[in-house]
């Protein structure tokens, strides 16, 4: 993988065909479907930093602003007209007027022409957010084009499943050094996206022989050949 310190350079991406559709796997952890002009992300976990701080854990501030800036760039770069969040939109039910709510509301106002769909995940333990963000927010699987959108991976007779929940990472070894890289995990039943939240951990995956893994590192997406 090559590295670049200039974050203004366009992010690299990989291409994949699924259900006869061309998909772009982006280094910012998003997935773009050009035909449907739809951007998919998983596990945004908005408000996670606030949850930790309420529990007395000192964590950096600004994670929501950073994630929203990445999301804004992804929408701009792709020209997407719809955003689909594959569950765990929030990390926990908001308490009071948490700063991330106003930050997201301001961001949403700038992008009021973008349709937002959320398939609720296990962390989305709230029926309604305390502010109106104009989001199509419902539990259960949602079919969008040929894809079945849900939070937890699985199989569906209606088509390939796009999911999150697992925060997939793989461990690579190079020059005697081990690194953990987030990844897109393509399985016979669909695909698991990496967590979009910059403050999310990851779970190491064990791909099967028929699986494909696209690792993300230093602004690039590369298919890994895992033994």
RAFENDA-V461076 format. One line per field, one symbol per residue. phi: phi as a letter, one per 40 degrees, with the letter a starting at -180 (. if undefined). psi: psi as a letter, one per 20 degrees, with the letter a starting at -180 (. if undefined). burial: 1 if it has 16 or more other ideal C-beta (glycine too) atoms within 10 Angstrom, else 0. A space follows every 50 residues. Layout:
phi: ???
psi: ???
burial: ???
This chain:
phi: .cbaccccccccabbabbfgbcbbcbccgbbbbcdcfbbbbbfcfcgcdc cccccgccbccgccccccccccccccccgcbabbbcgfcbcadcbgbcdc ccccccccccbccccbbbccbccccacaccbcbfbcbacgcbcbgcbbba cccibacciccbabgcfcbbbbbafgbbbbbcacbcbdciabccccdcbb cabcbbcccccbbbcbafgbbbccccc
psi: pqqpioiiqqqrrqqqppkjqpqooqijjrppoggjlppprqmhlpjggh gghhjjpoqqrjhggghhgghghggghhkqiqppolrlgqhrpqobmqhh ghghggghhiliipppppopahimlphpqiqojlpnoqrrqppociqopr gpqaqpiirqpprcgilpqqpqppkjppqppqqpoprhibqpqqphpikq aqpprnqrhjqqpoqppljqppppnp.
burial: 00000000001111010100001111111111100101111111111111 11000000000011001101100110110101111111111101000101 10110011001000111111101100001000101010001101001111 11100100111111111111010000000011111110011111111111 010010100001111110111100010
